[in-house]
Amino acid sequence: MDVVYVLEHTEPETDDSYGHEFRIGIYTTRANAEAAIERKRDQPGFRTHMDGFAIHETPLDIDLWSEGYDRGWSDGSSTSADD
């Protein structure tokens, strides 16, 4: 099975802001994704949150989401995405 390596970075939540997720890139090898982390090492934001990087091995040509979805609301109610 063919795979790609998705590199993401998550900035942690603070009292002043929600955390943010960044998709950095999609690579053909884990080594290329790791090299991208090295390129970001000294850049603002990334250098103070090096533990926020994650590499996800992702297979190609398969459905990663196999069902519909439902929107949940903060009051506990929900609606179908078709509503």
PyMOL Python script that loads the backbone (N, CA, C, O; Angstrom):
from pymol import cmd

cmd.read_pdbstr("""\
ATOM      1  N   MET A   1       0.835  -1.170   0.000  1.00  0.00           N
ATOM      2  CA  MET A   1       0.000   0.000   0.000  1.00  0.00           C
ATOM      3  C   MET A   1       0.891   1.248   0.000  1.00  0.00           C
ATOM      4  O   MET A   1       1.856   1.334   0.760  1.00  0.00           O
ATOM      5  N   ASP A   2       0.560   2.192  -0.845  1.00  0.00           N
ATOM      6  CA  ASP A   2       1.314   3.445  -0.906  1.00  0.00           C
ATOM      7  C   ASP A   2       0.884   4.362   0.231  1.00  0.00           C
ATOM      8  O   ASP A   2      -0.292   4.421   0.591  1.00  0.00           O
ATOM      9  N   VAL A   3       1.858   5.078   0.791  1.00  0.00           N
ATOM     10  CA  VAL A   3       1.570   6.003   1.881  1.00  0.00           C
ATOM     11  C   VAL A   3       2.274   7.333   1.637  1.00  0.00           C
ATOM     12  O   VAL A   3       3.224   7.413   0.858  1.00  0.00           O
ATOM     13  N   VAL A   4       1.796   8.370   2.312  1.00  0.00           N
ATOM     14  CA  VAL A   4       2.472   9.654   2.390  1.00  0.00           C
ATOM     15  C   VAL A   4       2.627   9.981   3.870  1.00  0.00           C
ATOM     16  O   VAL A   4       2.012   9.350   4.729  1.00  0.00           O
ATOM     17  N   TYR A   5       3.450  10.969   4.147  1.00  0.00           N
ATOM     18  CA  TYR A   5       3.718  11.371   5.526  1.00  0.00           C
ATOM     19  C   TYR A   5       3.276  12.823   5.685  1.00  0.00           C
ATOM     20  O   TYR A   5       3.846  13.736   5.088  1.00  0.00           O
ATOM     21  N   VAL A   6       2.249  13.008   6.503  1.00  0.00           N
ATOM     22  CA  VAL A   6       1.666  14.324   6.719  1.00  0.00           C
ATOM     23  C   VAL A   6       2.308  14.922   7.967  1.00  0.00           C
ATOM     24  O   VAL A   6       2.265  14.330   9.046  1.00  0.00           O
ATOM     25  N   LEU A   7       2.901  16.102   7.807  1.00  0.00           N
ATOM     26  CA  LEU A   7       3.541  16.792   8.926  1.00  0.00           C
ATOM     27  C   LEU A   7       2.627  17.902   9.407  1.00  0.00           C
ATOM     28  O   LEU A   7       2.234  18.778   8.636  1.00  0.00           O
ATOM     29  N   GLU A   8       2.292  17.858  10.689  1.00  0.00           N
ATOM     30  CA  GLU A   8       1.451  18.877  11.303  1.00  0.00           C
ATOM     31  C   GLU A   8       2.132  19.429  12.540  1.00  0.00           C
ATOM     32  O   GLU A   8       2.996  18.783  13.134  1.00  0.00           O
ATOM     33  N   HIS A   9       1.736  20.618  12.914  1.00  0.00           N
ATOM     34  CA  HIS A   9       2.227  21.230  14.140  1.00  0.00           C
ATOM     35  C   HIS A   9       1.030  21.763  14.903  1.00  0.00           C
ATOM     36  O   HIS A   9       0.163  22.424  14.331  1.00  0.00           O
ATOM     37  N   THR A  10       0.984  21.477  16.187  1.00  0.00           N
ATOM     38  CA  THR A  10      -0.078  21.975  17.055  1.00  0.00           C
ATOM     39  C   THR A  10       0.523  22.899  18.086  1.00  0.00           C
ATOM     40  O   THR A  10       1.433  22.530  18.828  1.00  0.00           O
ATOM     41  N   GLU A  11      -0.007  24.120  18.119  1.00  0.00           N
ATOM     42  CA  GLU A  11       0.405  25.096  19.123  1.00  0.00           C
ATOM     43  C   GLU A  11      -0.493  24.894  20.338  1.00  0.00           C
ATOM     44  O   GLU A  11      -1.712  24.821  20.181  1.00  0.00           O
ATOM     45  N   PRO A  12       0.058  24.804  21.528  1.00  0.00           N
ATOM     46  CA  PRO A  12      -0.769  24.525  22.704  1.00  0.00           C
ATOM     47  C   PRO A  12      -1.712  25.682  23.043  1.00  0.00           C
ATOM     48  O   PRO A  12      -1.449  26.841  22.723  1.00  0.00           O
ATOM     49  N   GLU A  13      -2.821  25.326  23.703  1.00  0.00           N
ATOM     50  CA  GLU A  13      -3.740  26.348  24.198  1.00  0.00           C
ATOM     51  C   GLU A  13      -3.104  27.086  25.364  1.00  0.00           C
ATOM     52  O   GLU A  13      -2.312  26.519  26.117  1.00  0.00           O
ATOM     53  N   THR A  14      -3.456  28.346  25.502  1.00  0.00           N
ATOM     54  CA  THR A  14      -3.031  29.143  26.646  1.00  0.00           C
ATOM     55  C   THR A  14      -4.276  29.781  27.253  1.00  0.00           C
ATOM     56  O   THR A  14      -5.381  29.606  26.739  1.00  0.00           O
ATOM     57  N   ASP A  15      -4.099  30.517  28.340  1.00  0.00           N
ATOM     58  CA  ASP A  15      -5.224  31.231  28.930  1.00  0.00           C
ATOM     59  C   ASP A  15      -5.755  32.299  27.985  1.00  0.00           C
ATOM     60  O   ASP A  15      -6.918  32.692  28.078  1.00  0.00           O
ATOM     61  N   ASP A  16      -4.906  32.768  27.077  1.00  0.00           N
ATOM     62  CA  ASP A  16      -5.278  33.865  26.188  1.00  0.00           C
ATOM     63  C   ASP A  16      -5.724  33.432  24.794  1.00  0.00           C
ATOM     64  O   ASP A  16      -6.316  34.229  24.065  1.00  0.00           O
ATOM     65  N   SER A  17      -5.455  32.194  24.413  1.00  0.00           N
ATOM     66  CA  SER A  17      -5.820  31.787  23.053  1.00  0.00           C
ATOM     67  C   SER A  17      -6.025  30.280  22.961  1.00  0.00           C
ATOM     68  O   SER A  17      -5.494  29.501  23.753  1.00  0.00           O
ATOM     69  N   TYR A  18      -6.816  29.904  21.961  1.00  0.00           N
ATOM     70  CA  TYR A  18      -6.980  28.494  21.649  1.00  0.00           C
ATOM     71  C   TYR A  18      -5.729  28.015  20.918  1.00  0.00           C
ATOM     72  O   TYR A  18      -5.036  28.803  20.274  1.00  0.00           O
ATOM     73  N   GLY A  19      -5.453  26.741  21.021  1.00  0.00           N
ATOM     74  CA  GLY A  19      -4.337  26.194  20.256  1.00  0.00           C
ATOM     75  C   GLY A  19      -4.650  26.234  18.774  1.00  0.00           C
ATOM     76  O   GLY A  19      -5.814  26.291  18.377  1.00  0.00           O
ATOM     77  N   HIS A  20      -3.622  26.204  17.967  1.00  0.00           N
ATOM     78  CA  HIS A  20      -3.793  26.219  16.517  1.00  0.00           C
ATOM     79  C   HIS A  20      -3.097  25.014  15.919  1.00  0.00           C
ATOM     80  O   HIS A  20      -2.050  24.579  16.399  1.00  0.00           O
ATOM     81  N   GLU A  21      -3.693  24.483  14.869  1.00  0.00           N
ATOM     82  CA  GLU A  21      -3.078  23.377  14.139  1.00  0.00           C
ATOM     83  C   GLU A  21      -2.676  23.858  12.754  1.00  0.00           C
ATOM     84  O   GLU A  21      -3.441  24.540  12.070  1.00  0.00           O
ATOM     85  N   PHE A  22      -1.476  23.496  12.356  1.00  0.00           N
ATOM     86  CA  PHE A  22      -0.948  23.871  11.056  1.00  0.00           C
ATOM     87  C   PHE A  22      -0.549  22.613  10.303  1.00  0.00           C
ATOM     88  O   PHE A  22       0.173  21.775  10.843  1.00  0.00           O
ATOM     89  N   ARG A  23      -1.003  22.467   9.077  1.00  0.00           N
ATOM     90  CA  ARG A  23      -0.512  21.394   8.226  1.00  0.00           C
ATOM     91  C   ARG A  23       0.698  21.959   7.507  1.00  0.00           C
ATOM     92  O   ARG A  23       0.574  22.869   6.688  1.00  0.00           O
ATOM     93  N   ILE A  24       1.865  21.418   7.813  1.00  0.00           N
ATOM     94  CA  ILE A  24       3.123  21.935   7.287  1.00  0.00           C
ATOM     95  C   ILE A  24       3.383  21.420   5.880  1.00  0.00           C
ATOM     96  O   ILE A  24       3.805  22.178   5.007  1.00  0.00           O
ATOM     97  N   GLY A  25       3.132  20.135   5.658  1.00  0.00           N
ATOM     98  CA  GLY A  25       3.379  19.579   4.335  1.00  0.00           C
ATOM     99  C   GLY A  25       3.052  18.101   4.276  1.00  0.00           C
ATOM    100  O   GLY A  25       2.773  17.460   5.290  1.00  0.00           O
ATOM    101  N   ILE A  26       3.094  17.584   3.073  1.00  0.00           N
ATOM    102  CA  ILE A  26       2.854  16.163   2.807  1.00  0.00           C
ATOM    103  C   ILE A  26       4.059  15.654   2.027  1.00  0.00           C
ATOM    104  O   ILE A  26       4.435  16.232   1.007  1.00  0.00           O
ATOM    105  N   TYR A  27       4.668  14.564   2.512  1.00  0.00           N
ATOM    106  CA  TYR A  27       5.956  14.108   1.993  1.00  0.00           C
ATOM    107  C   TYR A  27       5.894  12.634   1.589  1.00  0.00           C
ATOM    108  O   TYR A  27       5.078  11.863   2.093  1.00  0.00           O
ATOM    109  N   THR A  28       6.769  12.277   0.676  1.00  0.00           N
ATOM    110  CA  THR A  28       6.808  10.902   0.181  1.00  0.00           C
ATOM    111  C   THR A  28       7.550   9.956   1.120  1.00  0.00           C
ATOM    112  O   THR A  28       7.372   8.741   1.039  1.00  0.00           O
ATOM    113  N   THR A  29       8.382  10.500   2.011  1.00  0.00           N
ATOM    114  CA  THR A  29       9.104   9.649   2.971  1.00  0.00           C
ATOM    115  C   THR A  29       9.088  10.293   4.353  1.00  0.00           C
ATOM    116  O   THR A  29       8.950  11.509   4.487  1.00  0.00           O
ATOM    117  N   ARG A  30       9.231   9.463   5.368  1.00  0.00           N
ATOM    118  CA  ARG A  30       9.337   9.974   6.742  1.00  0.00           C
ATOM    119  C   ARG A  30      10.585  10.852   6.877  1.00  0.00           C
ATOM    120  O   ARG A  30      10.564  11.867   7.574  1.00  0.00           O
ATOM    121  N   ALA A  31      11.656  10.458   6.213  1.00  0.00           N
ATOM    122  CA  ALA A  31      12.897  11.239   6.278  1.00  0.00           C
ATOM    123  C   ALA A  31      12.681  12.660   5.744  1.00  0.00           C
ATOM    124  O   ALA A  31      13.224  13.616   6.299  1.00  0.00           O
ATOM    125  N   ASN A  32      11.897  12.805   4.678  1.00  0.00           N
ATOM    126  CA  ASN A  32      11.611  14.141   4.152  1.00  0.00           C
ATOM    127  C   ASN A  32      10.787  14.959   5.145  1.00  0.00           C
ATOM    128  O   ASN A  32      11.010  16.161   5.288  1.00  0.00           O
ATOM    129  N   ALA A  33       9.851  14.330   5.823  1.00  0.00           N
ATOM    130  CA  ALA A  33       9.054  15.030   6.832  1.00  0.00           C
ATOM    131  C   ALA A  33       9.944  15.450   8.003  1.00  0.00           C
ATOM    132  O   ALA A  33       9.807  16.559   8.520  1.00  0.00           O
ATOM    133  N   GLU A  34      10.845  14.576   8.418  1.00  0.00           N
ATOM    134  CA  GLU A  34      11.767  14.911   9.501  1.00  0.00           C
ATOM    135  C   GLU A  34      12.697  16.056   9.095  1.00  0.00           C
ATOM    136  O   GLU A  34      13.029  16.904   9.923  1.00  0.00           O
ATOM    137  N   ALA A  35      13.118  16.088   7.830  1.00  0.00           N
ATOM    138  CA  ALA A  35      13.960  17.176   7.339  1.00  0.00           C
ATOM    139  C   ALA A  35      13.199  18.499   7.375  1.00  0.00           C
ATOM    140  O   ALA A  35      13.788  19.547   7.643  1.00  0.00           O
ATOM    141  N   ALA A  36      11.905  18.457   7.109  1.00  0.00           N
ATOM    142  CA  ALA A  36      11.095  19.673   7.180  1.00  0.00           C
ATOM    143  C   ALA A  36      11.043  20.207   8.608  1.00  0.00           C
ATOM    144  O   ALA A  36      11.077  21.420   8.816  1.00  0.00           O
ATOM    145  N   ILE A  37      10.962  19.318   9.588  1.00  0.00           N
ATOM    146  CA  ILE A  37      10.996  19.751  10.993  1.00  0.00           C
ATOM    147  C   ILE A  37      12.301  20.481  11.272  1.00  0.00           C
ATOM    148  O   ILE A  37      12.311  21.519  11.934  1.00  0.00           O
ATOM    149  N   GLU A  38      13.395  19.941  10.769  1.00  0.00           N
ATOM    150  CA  GLU A  38      14.695  20.586  10.977  1.00  0.00           C
ATOM    151  C   GLU A  38      14.737  21.981  10.352  1.00  0.00           C
ATOM    152  O   GLU A  38      15.346  22.895  10.906  1.00  0.00           O
ATOM    153  N   ARG A  39      14.089  22.139   9.201  1.00  0.00           N
ATOM    154  CA  ARG A  39      14.054  23.456   8.557  1.00  0.00           C
ATOM    155  C   ARG A  39      13.232  24.462   9.360  1.00  0.00           C
ATOM    156  O   ARG A  39      13.465  25.667   9.269  1.00  0.00           O
ATOM    157  N   LYS A  40      12.287  23.980  10.133  1.00  0.00           N
ATOM    158  CA  LYS A  40      11.427  24.865  10.938  1.00  0.00           C
ATOM    159  C   LYS A  40      12.017  25.151  12.319  1.00  0.00           C
ATOM    160  O   LYS A  40      11.566  26.072  13.000  1.00  0.00           O
ATOM    161  N   ARG A  41      13.010  24.382  12.738  1.00  0.00           N
ATOM    162  CA  ARG A  41      13.548  24.406  14.102  1.00  0.00           C
ATOM    163  C   ARG A  41      13.850  25.811  14.625  1.00  0.00           C
ATOM    164  O   ARG A  41      13.589  26.085  15.797  1.00  0.00           O
ATOM    165  N   ASP A  42      14.386  26.703  13.804  1.00  0.00           N
ATOM    166  CA  ASP A  42      14.784  28.034  14.263  1.00  0.00           C
ATOM    167  C   ASP A  42      13.788  29.130  13.897  1.00  0.00           C
ATOM    168  O   ASP A  42      14.075  30.311  14.097  1.00  0.00           O
ATOM    169  N   GLN A  43      12.639  28.766  13.370  1.00  0.00           N
ATOM    170  CA  GLN A  43      11.659  29.764  12.960  1.00  0.00           C
ATOM    171  C   GLN A  43      10.754  30.154  14.133  1.00  0.00           C
ATOM    172  O   GLN A  43      10.469  29.333  15.005  1.00  0.00           O
ATOM    173  N   PRO A  44      10.300  31.429  14.147  1.00  0.00           N
ATOM    174  CA  PRO A  44       9.424  31.890  15.236  1.00  0.00           C
ATOM    175  C   PRO A  44       8.201  30.988  15.388  1.00  0.00           C
ATOM    176  O   PRO A  44       7.641  30.501  14.406  1.00  0.00           O
ATOM    177  N   GLY A  45       7.806  30.783  16.628  1.00  0.00           N
ATOM    178  CA  GLY A  45       6.666  29.923  16.929  1.00  0.00           C
ATOM    179  C   GLY A  45       7.064  28.475  17.042  1.00  0.00           C
ATOM    180  O   GLY A  45       6.825  27.843  18.072  1.00  0.00           O
ATOM    181  N   PHE A  46       7.667  27.937  16.002  1.00  0.00           N
ATOM    182  CA  PHE A  46       8.070  26.529  16.024  1.00  0.00           C
ATOM    183  C   PHE A  46       9.189  26.299  17.033  1.00  0.00           C
ATOM    184  O   PHE A  46       9.177  25.296  17.747  1.00  0.00           O
ATOM    185  N   ARG A  47      10.156  27.211  17.103  1.00  0.00           N
ATOM    186  CA  ARG A  47      11.326  26.993  17.961  1.00  0.00           C
ATOM    187  C   ARG A  47      10.956  26.910  19.437  1.00  0.00           C
ATOM    188  O   ARG A  47      11.669  26.274  20.213  1.00  0.00           O
ATOM    189  N   THR A  48       9.855  27.542  19.837  1.00  0.00           N
ATOM    190  CA  THR A  48       9.445  27.479  21.246  1.00  0.00           C
ATOM    191  C   THR A  48       8.449  26.355  21.514  1.00  0.00           C
ATOM    192  O   THR A  48       8.069  26.122  22.662  1.00  0.00           O
ATOM    193  N   HIS A  49       8.025  25.655  20.458  1.00  0.00           N
ATOM    194  CA  HIS A  49       7.066  24.550  20.615  1.00  0.00           C
ATOM    195  C   HIS A  49       7.480  23.355  19.762  1.00  0.00           C
ATOM    196  O   HIS A  49       6.681  22.836  18.983  1.00  0.00           O
ATOM    197  N   MET A  50       8.720  22.925  19.911  1.00  0.00           N
ATOM    198  CA  MET A  50       9.223  21.812  19.102  1.00  0.00           C
ATOM    199  C   MET A  50       8.456  20.516  19.363  1.00  0.00           C
ATOM    200  O   MET A  50       8.413  19.638  18.501  1.00  0.00           O
ATOM    201  N   ASP A  51       7.855  20.393  20.538  1.00  0.00           N
ATOM    202  CA  ASP A  51       7.111  19.174  20.849  1.00  0.00           C
ATOM    203  C   ASP A  51       5.742  19.143  20.163  1.00  0.00           C
ATOM    204  O   ASP A  51       5.010  18.162  20.292  1.00  0.00           O
ATOM    205  N   GLY A  52       5.393  20.205  19.437  1.00  0.00           N
ATOM    206  CA  GLY A  52       4.106  20.254  18.755  1.00  0.00           C
ATOM    207  C   GLY A  52       4.074  19.566  17.401  1.00  0.00           C
ATOM    208  O   GLY A  52       3.008  19.463  16.794  1.00  0.00           O
ATOM    209  N   PHE A  53       5.221  19.088  16.908  1.00  0.00           N
ATOM    210  CA  PHE A  53       5.260  18.431  15.603  1.00  0.00           C
ATOM    211  C   PHE A  53       4.759  16.998  15.689  1.00  0.00           C
ATOM    212  O   PHE A  53       5.013  16.294  16.667  1.00  0.00           O
ATOM    213  N   ALA A  54       4.044  16.577  14.651  1.00  0.00           N
ATOM    214  CA  ALA A  54       3.601  15.182  14.543  1.00  0.00           C
ATOM    215  C   ALA A  54       3.646  14.774  13.081  1.00  0.00           C
ATOM    216  O   ALA A  54       3.240  15.529  12.197  1.00  0.00           O
ATOM    217  N   ILE A  55       4.145  13.571  12.841  1.00  0.00           N
ATOM    218  CA  ILE A  55       4.168  12.994  11.500  1.00  0.00           C
ATOM    219  C   ILE A  55       3.166  11.850  11.482  1.00  0.00           C
ATOM    220  O   ILE A  55       3.233  10.934  12.302  1.00  0.00           O
ATOM    221  N   HIS A  56       2.237  11.915  10.536  1.00  0.00           N
ATOM    222  CA  HIS A  56       1.198  10.891  10.412  1.00  0.00           C
ATOM    223  C   HIS A  56       1.392  10.132   9.101  1.00  0.00           C
ATOM    224  O   HIS A  56       1.334  10.719   8.021  1.00  0.00           O
ATOM    225  N   GLU A  57       1.621   8.837   9.204  1.00  0.00           N
ATOM    226  CA  GLU A  57       1.696   7.993   8.010  1.00  0.00           C
ATOM    227  C   GLU A  57       0.270   7.774   7.523  1.00  0.00           C
ATOM    228  O   GLU A  57      -0.572   7.255   8.257  1.00  0.00           O
ATOM    229  N   THR A  58       0.003   8.169   6.286  1.00  0.00           N
ATOM    230  CA  THR A  58      -1.366   8.148   5.775  1.00  0.00           C
ATOM    231  C   THR A  58      -1.426   7.351   4.474  1.00  0.00           C
ATOM    232  O   THR A  58      -0.741   7.685   3.508  1.00  0.00           O
ATOM    233  N   PRO A  59      -2.245   6.296   4.449  1.00  0.00           N
ATOM    234  CA  PRO A  59      -2.351   5.504   3.221  1.00  0.00           C
ATOM    235  C   PRO A  59      -3.098   6.269   2.134  1.00  0.00           C
ATOM    236  O   PRO A  59      -3.956   7.107   2.414  1.00  0.00           O
ATOM    237  N   LEU A  60      -2.752   5.962   0.897  1.00  0.00           N
ATOM    238  CA  LEU A  60      -3.405   6.580  -0.249  1.00  0.00           C
ATOM    239  C   LEU A  60      -4.511   5.678  -0.797  1.00  0.00           C
ATOM    240  O   LEU A  60      -4.489   4.462  -0.609  1.00  0.00           O
ATOM    241  N   ASP A  61      -5.460   6.287  -1.465  1.00  0.00           N
ATOM    242  CA  ASP A  61      -6.522   5.588  -2.187  1.00  0.00           C
ATOM    243  C   ASP A  61      -7.438   4.765  -1.292  1.00  0.00           C
ATOM    244  O   ASP A  61      -7.936   3.713  -1.694  1.00  0.00           O
ATOM    245  N   ILE A  62      -7.659   5.257  -0.064  1.00  0.00           N
ATOM    246  CA  ILE A  62      -8.679   4.650   0.794  1.00  0.00           C
ATOM    247  C   ILE A  62      -9.487   5.788   1.415  1.00  0.00           C
ATOM    248  O   ILE A  62      -8.998   6.911   1.543  1.00  0.00           O
ATOM    249  N   ASP A  63     -10.717   5.489   1.796  1.00  0.00           N
ATOM    250  CA  ASP A  63     -11.534   6.464   2.497  1.00  0.00           C
ATOM    251  C   ASP A  63     -11.091   6.501   3.956  1.00  0.00           C
ATOM    252  O   ASP A  63     -11.104   5.479   4.643  1.00  0.00           O
ATOM    253  N   LEU A  64     -10.703   7.673   4.420  1.00  0.00           N
ATOM    254  CA  LEU A  64     -10.331   7.812   5.829  1.00  0.00           C
ATOM    255  C   LEU A  64     -11.559   8.094   6.695  1.00  0.00           C
ATOM    256  O   LEU A  64     -11.522   7.911   7.912  1.00  0.00           O
ATOM    257  N   TRP A  65     -12.638   8.536   6.066  1.00  0.00           N
ATOM    258  CA  TRP A  65     -13.904   8.793   6.764  1.00  0.00           C
ATOM    259  C   TRP A  65     -14.954   7.988   6.039  1.00  0.00           C
ATOM    260  O   TRP A  65     -15.218   8.243   4.864  1.00  0.00           O
ATOM    261  N   SER A  66     -15.566   7.017   6.706  1.00  0.00           N
ATOM    262  CA  SER A  66     -16.449   6.096   5.998  1.00  0.00           C
ATOM    263  C   SER A  66     -17.933   6.332   6.252  1.00  0.00           C
ATOM    264  O   SER A  66     -18.767   5.655   5.650  1.00  0.00           O
ATOM    265  N   GLU A  67     -18.285   7.275   7.129  1.00  0.00           N
ATOM    266  CA  GLU A  67     -19.693   7.514   7.446  1.00  0.00           C
ATOM    267  C   GLU A  67     -20.022   8.986   7.266  1.00  0.00           C
ATOM    268  O   GLU A  67     -19.134   9.802   7.016  1.00  0.00           O
ATOM    269  N   GLY A  68     -21.301   9.325   7.393  1.00  0.00           N
ATOM    270  CA  GLY A  68     -21.717  10.717   7.388  1.00  0.00           C
ATOM    271  C   GLY A  68     -21.266  11.394   8.667  1.00  0.00           C
ATOM    272  O   GLY A  68     -20.474  10.835   9.426  1.00  0.00           O
ATOM    273  N   TYR A  69     -21.764  12.587   8.906  1.00  0.00           N
ATOM    274  CA  TYR A  69     -21.401  13.265  10.147  1.00  0.00           C
ATOM    275  C   TYR A  69     -22.590  14.034  10.690  1.00  0.00           C
ATOM    276  O   TYR A  69     -23.550  14.317   9.974  1.00  0.00           O
ATOM    277  N   ASP A  70     -22.508  14.359  11.946  1.00  0.00           N
ATOM    278  CA  ASP A  70     -23.566  15.040  12.673  1.00  0.00           C
ATOM    279  C   ASP A  70     -22.921  16.197  13.409  1.00  0.00           C
ATOM    280  O   ASP A  70     -21.882  16.018  14.045  1.00  0.00           O
ATOM    281  N   ARG A  71     -23.511  17.376  13.340  1.00  0.00           N
ATOM    282  CA  ARG A  71     -22.961  18.536  14.045  1.00  0.00           C
ATOM    283  C   ARG A  71     -23.488  18.556  15.468  1.00  0.00           C
ATOM    284  O   ARG A  71     -24.692  18.684  15.685  1.00  0.00           O
ATOM    285  N   GLY A  72     -22.596  18.430  16.433  1.00  0.00           N
ATOM    286  CA  GLY A  72     -22.983  18.551  17.831  1.00  0.00           C
ATOM    287  C   GLY A  72     -22.858  19.994  18.282  1.00  0.00           C
ATOM    288  O   GLY A  72     -21.883  20.665  17.945  1.00  0.00           O
ATOM    289  N   TRP A  73     -23.805  20.467  19.022  1.00  0.00           N
ATOM    290  CA  TRP A  73     -23.794  21.850  19.510  1.00  0.00           C
ATOM    291  C   TRP A  73     -23.494  21.876  20.986  1.00  0.00           C
ATOM    292  O   TRP A  73     -23.663  20.868  21.671  1.00  0.00           O
ATOM    293  N   SER A  74     -23.049  23.013  21.490  1.00  0.00           N
ATOM    294  CA  SER A  74     -22.625  23.126  22.883  1.00  0.00           C
ATOM    295  C   SER A  74     -23.760  22.869  23.862  1.00  0.00           C
ATOM    296  O   SER A  74     -23.503  22.524  25.016  1.00  0.00           O
ATOM    297  N   ASP A  75     -25.028  23.030  23.428  1.00  0.00           N
ATOM    298  CA  ASP A  75     -26.152  22.783  24.341  1.00  0.00           C
ATOM    299  C   ASP A  75     -26.561  21.322  24.365  1.00  0.00           C
ATOM    300  O   ASP A  75     -27.552  20.966  25.002  1.00  0.00           O
ATOM    301  N   GLY A  76     -25.803  20.467  23.673  1.00  0.00           N
ATOM    302  CA  GLY A  76     -26.096  19.039  23.671  1.00  0.00           C
ATOM    303  C   GLY A  76     -26.974  18.595  22.529  1.00  0.00           C
ATOM    304  O   GLY A  76     -27.101  17.395  22.283  1.00  0.00           O
ATOM    305  N   SER A  77     -27.594  19.543  21.811  1.00  0.00           N
ATOM    306  CA  SER A  77     -28.413  19.180  20.667  1.00  0.00           C
ATOM    307  C   SER A  77     -27.536  18.891  19.460  1.00  0.00           C
ATOM    308  O   SER A  77     -26.347  19.211  19.456  1.00  0.00           O
ATOM    309  N   SER A  78     -28.110  18.302  18.462  1.00  0.00           N
ATOM    310  CA  SER A  78     -27.364  18.051  17.249  1.00  0.00           C
ATOM    311  C   SER A  78     -28.302  18.107  16.062  1.00  0.00           C
ATOM    312  O   SER A  78     -29.516  17.966  16.204  1.00  0.00           O
ATOM    313  N   THR A  79     -27.732  18.313  14.908  1.00  0.00           N
ATOM    314  CA  THR A  79     -28.500  18.289  13.667  1.00  0.00           C
ATOM    315  C   THR A  79     -27.701  17.524  12.633  1.00  0.00           C
ATOM    316  O   THR A  79     -26.473  17.463  12.696  1.00  0.00           O
ATOM    317  N   SER A  80     -28.392  16.956  11.704  1.00  0.00           N
ATOM    318  CA  SER A  80     -27.722  16.315  10.593  1.00  0.00           C
ATOM    319  C   SER A  80     -27.118  17.390   9.715  1.00  0.00           C
ATOM    320  O   SER A  80     -27.657  18.493   9.626  1.00  0.00           O
ATOM    321  N   ALA A  81     -26.012  17.087   9.068  1.00  0.00           N
ATOM    322  CA  ALA A  81     -25.393  18.039   8.160  1.00  0.00           C
ATOM    323  C   ALA A  81     -26.314  18.351   6.981  1.00  0.00           C
ATOM    324  O   ALA A  81     -26.121  19.352   6.290  1.00  0.00           O
ATOM    325  N   ASP A  82     -27.322  17.489   6.747  1.00  0.00           N
ATOM    326  CA  ASP A  82     -28.259  17.705   5.652  1.00  0.00           C
ATOM    327  C   ASP A  82     -29.386  18.661   6.018  1.00  0.00           C
ATOM    328  O   ASP A  82     -30.124  19.103   5.137  1.00  0.00           O
ATOM    329  N   ASP A  83     -29.538  18.993   7.309  1.00  0.00           N
ATOM    330  CA  ASP A  83     -30.613  19.905   7.749  1.00  0.00           C
ATOM    331  C   ASP A  83     -30.321  21.329   7.363  1.00  0.00           C
ATOM    332  O   ASP A  83     -31.116  22.223   7.653  1.00  0.00           O
TER     333      ASP A  83
END
""", "prot")
cmd.dss("prot")
cmd.show_as("cartoon", "prot")
cmd.util.cbc("prot")
cmd.orient("prot")
